[in-house]
Amino acid sequence: MRYAVLGGPEDGPTLRLDWRAFSYAGKFVMSNTGKAIAYQGVPLADRESWPPAAREMDDPLEDVVAAVSFNEDRTDSGTAWLRYVTVHEDRRGDGVGPRLCAFATDHLRDEYDRVRIAVNNPFAYEALYRAGFGFTSEETGIAELVLERPCADRGATYQSGLDRYRERDLSDAEVAFLDRKRGASPPARVDG
């Protein structure tokens, strides 16, 4: 697996992803966020004019396995946000998403004091913990939990975030997942 930052928001990178295999595929056609990808195949440096502009493509990209978009916080120039994370449906659960988020965050930390993300389900919460994020004890207005990196004490807030999800109306899979995680320590961090 290879990882690459395609550019920041000012560069306007776009990706055409297969909407049948990637959640949020339409968000990656937009040029107002930066993008990073996990991909297979030939290194980007060895490709001619890659990635092609999304609006100029007839077919979605084939070798992209995951993508994340990001931008600067509008009110805090020391903070960047990961906005949308998507992993090809055949690769979900393989750890590609957490590794890509760790990679993108390492890149962003060269310029920003902190990187944040808001997540709406316990599976994403766990994946972002694997990427080194920790729960801030904050929620967005749409009931997403806010995680950030660096986080002073990831271990102290891990279960409190899971408890917030336990208070919600959840799917059977989410309930079973949260039951398995009761009393557990945060997952080990992966490298990007």
NORGI-V821643 format. One record per residue. N is the residue number from 1. RES is the residue in one small letter. PHI is phi in whole degrees, 0 to 359 (none if undefined). OMEGA is omega in degrees with one decimal (NA if undefined). D_CENTER is the distance of its C-alpha to the mean C-alpha in Angstrom with 1 decimal. Layout:
# NORGI-V821643
n: (N:N)
res: (RES:RES)
phi: (PHI:PHI)
omega: (OMEGA:OMEGA)
d_center: (D_CENTER:D_CENTER)
This chain:
# NORGI-V821643
n: (1:2:3:4:5:6:7:8:9:10:11:12:13:14:15:16:17:18:19:20:21:22:23:24:25:26:27:28:29:30:31:32:33:34:35:36:37:38:39:40:41:42:43:44:45:46:47:48:49:50:51:52:53:54:55:56:57:58:59:60:61:62:63:64:65:66:67:68:69:70:71:72:73:74:75:76:77:78:79:80:81:82:83:84:85:86:87:88:89:90:91:92:93:94:95:96:97:98:99:100:101:102:103:104:105:106:107:108:109:110:111:112:113:114:115:116:117:118:119:120:121:122:123:124:125:126:127:128:129:130:131:132:133:134:135:136:137:138:139:140:141:142:143:144:145:146:147:148:149:150:151:152:153:154:155:156:157:158:159:160:161:162:163:164:165:166:167:168:169:170:171:172:173:174:175:176:177:178:179:180:181:182:183:184:185:186:187:188:189:190:191:192)
res: (m:r:y:a:v:l:g:g:p:e:d:g:p:t:l:r:l:d:w:r:a:f:s:y:a:g:k:f:v:m:s:n:t:g:k:a:i:a:y:q:g:v:p:l:a:d:r:e:s:w:p:p:a:a:r:e:m:d:d:p:l:e:d:v:v:a:a:v:s:f:n:e:d:r:t:d:s:g:t:a:w:l:r:y:v:t:v:h:e:d:r:r:g:d:g:v:g:p:r:l:c:a:f:a:t:d:h:l:r:d:e:y:d:r:v:r:i:a:v:n:n:p:f:a:y:e:a:l:y:r:a:g:f:g:f:t:s:e:e:t:g:i:a:e:l:v:l:e:r:p:c:a:d:r:g:a:t:y:q:s:g:l:d:r:y:r:e:r:d:l:s:d:a:e:v:a:f:l:d:r:k:r:g:a:s:p:p:a:r:v:d:g)
phi: (none:244:232:207:266:277:150:273:305:293:275:66:293:228:224:255:254:290:297:282:249:237:293:60:307:295:291:272:282:289:255:266:230:284:220:228:225:250:213:241:104:297:305:302:297:265:256:270:42:240:277:293:300:304:285:260:261:272:235:295:296:266:259:279:258:204:213:221:251:205:200:282:297:291:245:219:292:268:236:247:240:279:259:231:238:221:233:308:305:284:245:296:89:273:89:293:300:299:294:295:295:295:298:298:294:302:296:292:292:293:246:241:290:210:235:237:208:249:237:247:208:293:291:294:304:298:299:288:297:296:275:97:279:221:288:271:74:256:233:279:294:250:65:269:275:264:243:213:222:284:231:305:218:304:295:290:257:304:292:294:292:298:298:298:293:299:278:257:280:237:287:300:295:293:297:298:299:295:296:294:269:301:79:282:278:299:294:295:282:262:261:267)
omega: (176.9:180.0:179.9:169.6:-178.2:179.1:177.7:179.9:-179.4:179.0:177.4:179.7:177.6:178.1:172.1:179.4:178.8:-176.4:179.5:-176.0:-177.0:170.1:176.6:-176.0:-178.4:179.6:-176.4:173.9:-178.8:-175.4:-175.6:176.4:171.6:-178.7:170.3:-177.2:164.1:-175.7:176.3:174.5:-174.6:176.5:-177.8:-179.2:-179.5:-179.9:178.6:177.8:-178.6:2.3:175.4:178.2:-174.7:-176.0:179.5:-176.2:173.8:-177.1:177.2:176.2:-175.7:-170.5:174.9:-178.3:-179.6:178.2:175.2:175.6:-177.0:174.0:178.9:174.4:-177.2:-175.5:-177.8:-176.0:176.7:-175.5:170.9:178.1:164.4:-172.7:-178.2:176.3:178.0:179.1:177.9:-174.7:179.5:-176.2:178.6:-178.7:179.8:-178.7:-179.4:-178.9:178.1:179.2:177.9:179.2:176.3:178.5:-178.9:-180.0:176.2:177.5:-177.4:-178.8:172.9:-175.4:-174.2:177.5:-177.5:175.9:-178.4:173.0:176.5:-176.6:-173.7:179.0:-175.9:178.6:177.0:177.8:179.8:-179.8:-179.8:171.9:177.4:178.4:175.8:179.5:175.0:-178.3:-178.6:-172.8:178.0:172.6:173.8:178.0:179.0:172.6:172.5:176.3:-178.6:175.9:178.4:175.1:2.0:177.0:-172.8:-178.4:-178.2:-176.4:-176.4:-175.6:-175.2:-177.4:180.0:174.9:177.5:177.5:178.0:177.7:-179.4:179.8:-173.0:173.7:-171.2:173.7:177.5:179.8:178.6:178.9:179.5:178.6:-179.6:176.2:178.5:-175.9:-178.3:178.7:-177.5:172.3:177.1:177.4:177.1:179.3:175.0:175.0:-179.8:NA)
d_center: (16.3:15.8:13.1:13.8:13.0:14.9:15.7:15.1:15.9:19.6:19.5:18.3:16.7:16.4:15.5:17.4:15.6:17.7:17.2:18.8:16.3:12.9:11.8:11.6:13.3:15.5:13.0:12.7:16.5:16.5:17.3:16.6:13.1:12.3:10.5:9.5:10.1:11.2:14.7:18.1:21.5:23.2:21.7:20.8:23.6:26.0:25.2:27.0:25.3:21.8:19.6:22.1:21.7:20.3:23.4:25.7:24.5:26.4:23.9:20.2:18.9:19.8:18.2:14.5:12.7:9.0:7.6:5.2:7.6:8.8:12.3:14.8:15.8:19.0:21.0:20.0:20.0:18.9:15.4:12.4:9.6:6.0:7.0:5.9:3.7:7.0:9.0:12.8:14.7:16.9:14.2:12.4:13.3:14.0:11.4:9.9:6.2:6.9:9.0:7.0:4.8:8.4:9.9:8.4:9.2:12.5:13.3:12.7:14.8:17.7:18.0:16.7:17.8:14.6:11.0:9.9:7.6:9.5:9.2:12.1:12.8:13.7:11.9:8.4:10.2:11.5:8.5:7.2:10.9:11.1:8.8:11.6:10.7:13.6:14.7:16.6:18.9:18.0:17.1:16.6:19.4:17.8:17.5:13.8:13.6:12.5:11.1:11.7:12.4:15.2:16.5:20.2:20.6:17.6:20.2:22.2:19.5:17.8:20.5:20.9:17.5:18.3:21.6:20.3:18.9:22.3:24.0:22.5:23.6:21.5:21.8:23.8:21.0:19.1:22.4:23.1:19.8:20.5:24.1:23.2:21.1:24.0:25.2:22.7:21.3:17.6:16.4:16.9:14.3:13.4:13.7:11.7)
